[in-house]
Amino acid sequence: MPALERYACESRAPVIRQLDAAAINRIAAGEVVERPASAVKELVENALDAGARLIEIAYAEGGMALVQVTDDGHGMAPDDLPLALARHATSKIDGGDLTAIRSFGFRGEALAALGAVGRLRLASRRAGGEGAAIEMAGGEEGPLRPAGLPAGTVVEIRDLFFATPARLKFLRSVRAEAQAIVDVVRRLALAAPATGFVLRDLGGGGDRVVLRAEAERGPDALARRVRRLLGAEFADHALAVAVEREGIAVAGLAGLPAQARGAAVQQFVTVNGRPVRDRLLLAALRAGYGDLVPRDRHPAAALALALDPGRVDVNVHPAKAEVRFREPGLVRALVVGALGHALAAHGQRGAGALGRAALAALRPAAPAGGGWGWGHARPPTPSQAALALARAAQAPGLAEAAPPPPAPPPPAPGPLEGPLGRARAQVFATYIVAEAEAGLVIVDAHAAHERLVYEGLKRALAGGGIARQALLIPEIVACGAAEAGRLAEHADDLAALGLVIEPFGPGAVAVRAVPALIGAGSVAGLLADILDEIADLGASARLRDRLDALLARMACHGSVRAGRILRPEEMDALLREMEATPASASCNHGRPTAVTLTRADLERLFQRR
């Protein structure tokens, strides 16, 4: 008998049964407690909700053997401990209004879930009251016992997932799980600078302090916490962000484009003090940097959003890592605008941020190694007409690629002008060496001029509008009824960028014009990308990105080439235009255009101090 027929004969009608409390808790724990770091997150958030001013976290074997969180919060009375272990028992909300949540926790699931999959001990005491402790293992609750401890709460979990051993097979190495705990504590510590944190690793019978952050007070508390947790290099050169509009505030620190990382490991965003990894906010963070950072690099930032709790829904994700905004477009525009404003005002600060790395590269004892590792995706090749537009946008005095003279005349002496100073020499027919008040400035002439040409092209494009190329025969793209409706909703925005579409029957659109700079190409592929982004973020920047990529390519073709000898007045003209261009600290591909070595840096390099 075939297997399917045999199964059909042997199958029985399913029986509906009520699961017992232990099974329910283990199922719920699968959503709440994914790994040891999840347990740490839930317990630390409970401590913050309890008003703790100092939270101590300890773990062993990556949290699989032990997780312990001790706080000095307001604690609990003995009679409250058994209730705290029950599912959906919480002091955070009364269940009447889920649109005004002001605490980290509100579901009352964490302790019950942890006690269902591990061996949990909860001890607590209120100031002036008696202490008590209760244990729970595999969902089985023990008796309430007296306990001596200071005011506050201690939660200890041993043998996490002993009741669900299959989950242990999906955990990573001890080192990886320990690193996940460190990352969680760092994010929570950045979200709550007024609370002190101590993280200890008790593995192997030792007691090693992994992270320590003292409580910070005052208006610059976040900046001091960032310095302690993310390092002085980031804090010293990061840009302050502070914008408020229509009742929504964005504040924090944004790293320079030159500080971008190979992975999104230094992106910290909070909403009303809650650390989140929300797609809309992370996309807005990336969009705020625009073309200052290559697509394979990730900007570093620590941003805090504050708004009325009724305008954001935090009850949309099991781990509360994502949120939903009532006005997502306003939030995205505010983040993008705040970052863009801060980056436009930073000028050449990126040059000084690379001084320490430059010193390390110049020291004789420094080991040989690879370069910066900057990369970028290759944008489309521009037409000859587009290159002519790029040449027209070049800086005065640099438009003609004159043959190099036999030997450049010495630079004229004079006062130091502007932050980038006066050009003193050109080396390797590529780099301009300038003397400034801040120190010695080294400029990559091609990278700098590429950015200047690119910004000129963008200004010309914005001033004259996006030229359209009408298609002799409209291209019909079948995309489905829902997708065609989404495109129709954004038709005006797309038309402003040169892409003209119209409905064409059910589930299709007719493309009647495309941006002239891009040309027809793969219209169907472009629309598919736009639809994906609209579905993911509620809007699309793909067409704008394609245009920017083409302008960047045009600027690369139309800028000063490495190997060309520049006259002193040309070098000084380039420095002055860099000072007048807000985004000139990096080229179109995100590479730095200038590096500054201060006098103190040079004296350290030559061991004069």
C-alpha positions in Angstrom: 0.0 0.0 0.0 1.5 3.4 -0.9 2.6 5.5 2.1 0.1 8.2 1.6 -2.8 5.8 1.4 -1.6 3.9 4.5 -1.3 7.2 6.4 -4.9 8.1 5.3 -6.2 4.8 6.5 -4.4 5.0 9.9 -5.1 8.6 10.7 -7.7 9.5 13.2 -9.8 12.5 13.8 -7.7 14.9 16.0 -8.7 15.4 19.6 -8.8 18.9 21.1 -7.3 19.0 24.6 -6.4 21.7 27.0 -2.6 21.9 27.6 -1.3 22.0 31.1 0.4 25.0 32.6 3.9 23.6 32.3 3.5 22.9 28.6 2.0 26.4 28.0 4.9 28.0 29.8 7.5 26.1 27.8 5.8 27.1 24.6 5.7 30.7 25.7 9.3 30.6 26.8 10.3 29.7 23.2 9.2 33.2 22.1 10.4 35.1 25.2 13.7 33.3 25.9 15.6 32.6 22.7 19.1 32.3 24.2 20.8 33.3 27.5 21.1 36.9 26.3 17.3 37.0 26.1 17.1 36.1 29.8 19.6 38.8 30.7 17.6 41.3 28.7 14.3 40.5 30.4 15.7 40.5 33.9 17.7 43.7 33.4 14.6 45.4 32.0 12.6 44.3 35.1 15.4 45.8 37.3 15.2 49.1 35.4 11.4 49.1 35.8 11.9 48.6 39.5 13.9 51.9 39.7 17.3 50.3 40.2 20.3 52.6 40.4 22.9 49.8 40.2 22.4 46.5 38.4 25.0 43.7 38.6 24.9 40.9 36.1 26.9 37.7 36.3 27.0 34.7 34.0 28.9 31.4 33.6 29.5 29.3 30.5 27.9 31.9 28.2 24.8 32.0 30.4 23.9 28.4 29.9 25.2 27.4 33.4 24.3 30.6 35.3 22.6 33.9 34.8 22.3 36.1 37.9 20.9 39.7 38.0 21.0 41.7 41.2 19.5 45.2 41.6 18.8 47.8 44.3 15.3 48.6 43.2 12.2 48.8 45.3 11.9 45.1 45.7 8.8 43.0 46.4 6.9 41.9 49.5 7.0 38.1 50.4 3.4 37.6 49.4 4.1 39.0 45.9 6.8 36.4 45.0 4.5 33.5 44.1 2.3 35.9 42.0 5.4 37.2 40.2 6.0 33.6 38.9 2.5 33.3 37.4 2.0 34.0 33.8 0.6 37.4 32.8 1.0 38.8 36.3 2.6 42.2 36.3 2.7 45.5 38.2 3.5 47.5 35.1 0.0 47.9 33.6 -3.6 47.2 34.7 -4.7 45.9 31.3 -6.9 48.8 30.6 -4.8 50.8 28.2 -2.1 49.2 26.0 -1.4 52.4 24.0 0.4 54.3 26.8 3.0 51.8 28.0 5.8 53.6 29.8 7.8 50.6 31.2 10.1 48.1 29.6 8.0 45.1 30.6 4.2 44.8 30.5 3.3 41.2 29.6 4.2 39.4 32.8 5.8 36.5 31.0 9.5 36.6 31.7 9.8 35.0 35.1 7.3 32.3 34.3 9.0 31.5 31.1 12.4 31.3 32.7 11.1 29.1 35.5 9.6 26.8 32.9 12.8 26.1 31.0 15.5 26.5 33.8 16.1 26.4 37.5 15.0 29.8 38.8 15.5 31.3 42.3 13.8 34.6 43.0 14.7 36.5 46.2 13.5 40.0 47.1 13.1 42.5 49.9 11.5 45.9 50.2 13.2 48.6 52.2 12.1 48.2 55.9 10.4 44.8 55.2 11.4 41.1 55.3 13.2 39.2 52.6 11.9 36.0 51.0 12.8 33.6 48.3 11.0 31.1 46.0 12.3 28.6 43.5 10.9 27.2 40.3 12.3 24.4 38.1 10.8 23.1 34.9 7.5 24.8 35.7 7.3 23.3 39.2 7.0 25.9 41.9 8.6 25.4 45.4 7.6 26.8 48.8 8.1 30.4 49.9 11.1 30.7 52.3 12.6 33.5 54.4 15.8 35.0 53.0 18.3 37.6 54.1 19.4 40.2 51.5 19.7 43.9 51.1 16.7 45.9 49.7 16.2 44.9 46.1 15.9 41.8 44.0 18.1 38.9 43.0 17.1 36.5 40.2 19.3 33.5 39.6 18.8 31.0 36.7 20.9 27.8 36.5 20.9 25.2 33.8 18.9 27.2 31.3 16.9 25.0 28.9 17.4 21.9 31.0 13.6 21.3 30.6 13.8 21.8 26.8 17.1 20.2 25.9 16.4 20.4 22.2 16.8 24.2 22.5 20.5 23.7 23.6 21.3 22.2 20.2 20.5 25.5 18.6 22.7 27.6 20.8 26.1 28.8 19.6 29.5 28.5 21.2 30.1 29.6 24.8 32.1 32.6 23.5 29.4 33.6 21.0 26.6 33.4 23.7 28.8 35.4 26.1 29.4 38.1 23.5 25.6 38.3 22.9 25.1 39.0 26.6 27.8 41.7 26.5 26.0 43.3 23.5 22.6 43.2 25.3 24.0 44.8 28.4 25.8 47.5 26.4 22.6 48.4 24.6 20.6 48.6 27.9 23.4 50.6 29.5 23.3 53.1 26.7 19.5 53.3 27.0 19.8 54.0 30.8 22.8 56.2 31.5 21.5 57.2 35.0 21.8 53.5 36.1 25.2 51.9 36.9 26.0 48.5 35.4 28.5 45.8 36.3 28.8 42.7 34.2 30.9 39.7 35.4 32.0 36.4 33.9 32.1 33.7 36.6 33.2 30.9 34.2 35.9 28.5 35.3 35.5 29.5 38.9 36.8 33.0 38.3 35.3 36.5 38.6 36.2 38.7 35.7 34.6 42.1 35.2 33.7 42.3 31.6 31.9 45.7 31.6 31.5 48.4 34.2 29.6 51.7 33.7 29.1 54.1 36.6 25.8 56.0 36.8 25.9 59.3 34.9 24.0 62.4 35.7 23.4 65.7 33.9 22.6 66.8 30.4 25.7 65.1 28.9 25.1 61.8 30.7 24.6 60.0 27.4 27.8 61.4 25.9 29.8 60.2 28.9 28.2 56.8 28.8 28.9 56.6 25.1 32.6 57.4 25.8 32.9 54.7 28.4 31.1 52.0 26.3 32.0 52.9 22.7 35.4 54.4 23.3 37.0 57.8 23.3 37.8 57.7 19.6 34.1 57.5 18.7 33.0 60.0 21.4 35.6 62.6 20.6 34.7 62.9 16.9 31.0 62.0 16.9 28.5 64.6 15.9 25.8 65.9 18.3 22.3 65.3 17.1 19.4 67.2 18.7 16.2 67.9 16.7 12.6 68.2 17.8 9.5 68.6 15.6 5.8 68.1 16.1 6.3 66.5 19.5 9.0 64.0 18.4 12.6 64.5 19.6 15.8 62.9 18.3 19.0 63.3 20.2 22.3 61.5 20.5 25.7 61.1 18.7 26.4 60.2 15.1 29.7 58.9 14.0 31.6 60.5 11.1 31.5 58.8 7.7 35.1 57.8 8.2 34.1 55.9 11.3 31.8 53.6 9.4 32.1 49.9 10.2 32.1 46.7 8.2 29.0 45.5 10.1 26.1 47.2 11.9 27.6 46.5 15.3 27.7 50.1 16.5 24.1 51.2 15.7 22.2 51.8 19.0 18.7 53.2 18.8 16.2 53.7 21.6 12.5 54.7 21.6 11.4 56.2 24.8 14.4 54.6 26.5 13.7 51.1 25.0 16.5 49.6 22.9 15.1 48.5 19.5 16.3 47.0 16.3 13.5 48.5 14.2 13.8 48.2 10.4 12.3 51.6 9.8 14.7 53.4 12.2 17.7 51.5 11.0 16.8 52.3 7.4 16.3 55.9 8.3 19.7 55.9 10.0 21.3 54.6 6.8 19.4 57.0 4.6 20.6 59.9 6.8 24.2 59.3 5.7 23.1 58.9 2.1 26.1 58.8 -0.2 28.6 59.7 2.5 29.0 56.0 3.4 29.4 53.1 0.8 26.7 50.6 0.7 28.9 47.9 2.2 29.8 50.0 5.2 27.6 50.8 8.2 27.5 54.1 10.0 28.0 54.2 13.8 25.5 56.1 15.9 23.7 56.2 19.3 20.3 57.8 18.9 17.4 58.3 21.3 13.8 59.0 20.1 11.3 60.4 22.5 7.6 60.8 21.8 4.2 60.4 23.4 3.7 56.6 24.2 0.3 56.8 22.5 2.0 57.5 19.2 4.1 54.3 19.1 3.0 50.6 19.6 5.6 48.5 21.4 3.4 45.4 21.6 4.2 44.1 18.1 7.2 41.8 18.6 7.7 38.9 21.1 11.0 40.4 22.2 9.8 44.0 21.9 12.7 44.7 19.5 10.4 46.3 16.9 7.8 49.0 17.2 5.1 50.6 15.0 4.8 54.3 14.7 1.4 56.0 14.2 3.3 58.5 11.8 6.1 56.5 10.3 6.8 59.0 7.5 7.2 61.8 10.0 9.6 59.7 12.2 11.7 58.7 9.2 11.9 62.2 7.9 12.9 63.5 11.3 15.7 61.0 11.7 17.0 61.5 8.1 16.8 65.2 8.4 18.5 65.3 11.8 21.5 63.2 10.6 21.7 65.1 7.4 21.8 68.5 9.2 24.5 67.2 11.6 26.7 65.8 8.8 26.3 68.8 6.6 27.6 71.0 9.4 30.6 68.9 10.4 32.9 70.2 7.6 36.4 68.7 7.7 36.2 67.1 11.2 36.7 63.7 9.5 40.2 64.7 8.7 41.2 64.8 12.4 39.4 61.6 13.2 41.9 59.6 11.1 45.0 61.1 12.6 45.5 58.3 15.1 45.2 55.6 12.4 47.6 57.6 10.2 50.2 57.7 13.0 50.0 54.0 13.4 50.6 53.5 9.7 53.6 55.9 9.7 55.4 54.4 12.7 58.5 52.3 11.5 57.5 49.4 13.7 54.0 49.2 12.4 53.4 45.8 10.7 52.7 45.8 7.0 49.1 45.1 6.2 46.2 45.8 3.9 44.6 49.1 3.1 41.5 50.6 4.5 39.3 48.1 2.8 36.8 50.6 1.5 34.5 49.3 -1.2 31.6 50.4 -3.3 29.2 49.0 -5.8 29.8 49.9 -9.4 27.0 52.2 -10.6 25.8 52.4 -14.2 28.2 53.8 -16.8 27.2 57.4 -17.9 26.7 58.4 -21.5 29.0 60.9 -23.3 26.4 63.6 -22.8 26.3 62.9 -19.1 30.1 63.2 -19.0 29.9 66.5 -20.7 27.6 67.7 -17.9 30.2 66.5 -15.4 32.9 68.4 -17.1 30.8 71.5 -17.0 30.3 71.1 -13.3 34.1 71.1 -12.6 35.7 73.6 -10.3 37.1 76.7 -12.1 40.7 76.2 -13.1 40.5 72.4 -13.1 38.3 71.8 -16.1 41.1 71.4 -18.6 43.4 68.4 -18.2 46.6 70.4 -19.0 49.8 68.5 -19.6 52.0 68.4 -16.4 54.8 70.9 -16.4 58.3 69.7 -16.0 58.5 70.9 -12.4 55.9 72.8 -10.4 57.0 76.1 -9.0 57.4 76.4 -5.3 54.2 77.4 -3.4 54.0 81.1 -2.5 54.4 81.9 1.2 51.5 83.5 2.9 49.2 83.3 5.9 47.4 80.1 6.6 43.8 80.3 5.2 40.9 78.4 6.6 40.8 75.1 8.4 42.7 73.3 5.6 45.4 75.9 5.5 47.7 76.7 2.5 49.0 74.1 0.1 52.8 73.6 0.4 53.5 70.7 -1.9 52.0 67.8 -4.0 53.5 64.4 -3.6 53.2 61.3 -5.8 51.2 63.6 -8.2 48.2 62.6 -6.1 48.3 64.1 -2.5 48.3 67.7 -1.5 50.3 68.6 1.6 48.9 71.7 3.3 50.0 73.5 6.5 47.1 74.6 8.7 46.7 76.0 12.2 45.5 72.5 13.3 48.6 70.8 11.9 49.6 69.0 8.7 46.8 68.2 6.3 47.1 65.6 3.6 44.4 65.7 0.9 43.6 63.2 -1.8 43.1 65.6 -4.7 41.1 63.1 -6.8 38.8 62.0 -4.0 38.2 65.6 -2.9 37.5 66.9 -6.4 35.2 64.0 -7.1 33.0 65.0 -4.2 33.0 68.6 -5.3 32.0 67.7 -8.8 29.3 65.3 -7.5 27.8 68.0 -5.2 27.8 70.4 -8.1 25.9 67.9 -10.3 23.4 67.3 -7.6 22.8 71.1 -7.3 22.4 71.4 -11.0 20.0 68.5 -11.1 17.9 69.9 -8.2 17.8 73.3 -9.9 16.9 72.2 -13.3 14.7 69.2 -12.3 14.9 65.6 -13.5 14.9 65.5 -17.3 12.6 62.8 -18.6 13.0 60.5 -21.6 9.6 59.7 -23.1 9.3 56.1 -24.4 8.0 55.8 -28.0 6.2 52.7 -27.0 5.1 52.6 -23.3 6.4 49.5 -21.5 3.7 47.4 -19.9 4.8 45.8 -16.6 2.6 43.2 -15.0 3.0 43.3 -11.3 -0.3 42.2 -9.6 -3.3 44.2 -8.5 -2.0 45.0 -5.0 1.4 46.0 -6.3 -0.1 48.2 -9.1 -2.2 49.9 -6.4 0.9 50.7 -4.4 2.7 52.2 -7.4 -0.3 54.3 -8.2 -0.3 55.7 -4.6 3.3 56.8 -5.1 3.0 57.9 -8.8 3.4 61.6 -8.0 6.6 61.0 -6.1 8.0 58.8 -8.9 7.0 61.4 -11.5 9.0 64.0 -9.7 12.1 61.8 -10.2 11.3 61.3 -13.9 9.5 58.0 -13.8 6.0 58.4 -15.2 3.6 55.5 -14.7 -0.1 55.0 -15.3 -2.5 52.2 -14.5 -3.0 49.7 -17.4 -5.8 47.4 -16.6 -6.0 45.1 -13.6 -2.6 44.2 -12.2 -0.4 46.1 -14.6 1.1 49.6 -15.1 2.3 51.4 -18.2 5.7 53.2 -18.0 5.6 56.2 -20.3 8.8 58.0 -19.3 12.0 57.3 -17.4 14.8 59.6 -16.1 16.9 60.7 -19.1 20.2 60.1 -17.2 19.3 56.4 -16.5 17.6 55.5 -19.8 15.1 52.7 -20.3 17.3 49.8 -19.2 15.4 47.2 -17.1 12.2 49.1 -16.2 10.6 45.9 -14.8 13.6 45.3 -12.5 13.5 48.9 -11.3 9.8 48.7 -10.5 10.3 45.4 -8.7 13.0 47.0 -6.5 10.7 50.0 -5.8 7.8 47.7 -4.9 10.0 45.7 -2.5 11.1 48.9 -0.7 7.6 50.3 -0.5 6.3 47.0 1.0 9.2 47.0 3.5 9.3 50.7 4.5 6.2 52.3 3.2 8.2 54.4 0.7 11.0 54.0 -1.9 14.3 55.7 -2.4 15.5 53.2 -5.1 15.1 55.6 -8.0 16.8 58.4 -6.1 19.6 56.1 -5.3 20.0 55.1 -9.0 20.2 58.7 -10.0 22.7 59.5 -7.2 24.8 56.5 -8.2 24.9 57.7 -11.8 25.9 61.2 -10.8 28.7 59.7 -8.6 29.9 57.8 -11.6 29.8 61.0 -13.7 31.7 62.9 -11.1 34.4 60.1 -10.9 34.9 60.5 -14.7 34.9 64.3 -14.6 37.2 65.0 -11.7 40.9 65.6 -11.4 42.8 62.3 -12.0 45.5 60.9 -9.8 48.9 61.6 -11.6 48.1 65.1 -12.7 50.5 67.8 -11.4 48.5 70.8 -9.9 49.8 74.4 -9.7 49.9 76.0 -6.3 46.9 78.2 -7.0 44.9 75.2 -8.2 45.7 73.3 -5.0 44.7 76.3 -2.8 41.5 76.7 -4.9 40.6 73.1 -4.2 41.2 73.5 -0.5 39.0 76.6 -0.4 36.2 74.9 -2.2 36.4 71.9 0.1 36.0 74.2 3.1 32.8 75.6 1.4 31.3 72.2 0.7 29.7 70.6 3.7 30.1 66.9 2.6 33.7 67.2 1.4 35.2 65.1 4.2 34.5 62.0 2.2 34.4 61.1 -1.5 31.4 59.6 -3.3 32.5 56.1 -2.3 32.8 57.0 1.4 36.6 57.1 1.4 38.2 60.0 3.4 39.4 63.0 1.4 41.8 64.4 4.1 43.8 63.4 7.1 45.1 65.8 9.7 48.2 65.2 11.8 48.5 67.8 14.6 51.8 69.2 15.8 51.5 67.0 18.9 50.9 64.0 16.7 54.1 64.7 14.8 56.1 65.3 18.0 54.9 61.9 19.3 55.8 60.3 16.0 59.4 61.6 16.2 59.5 61.0 20.0 60.0 64.6 20.8 57.5 64.3 23.7 
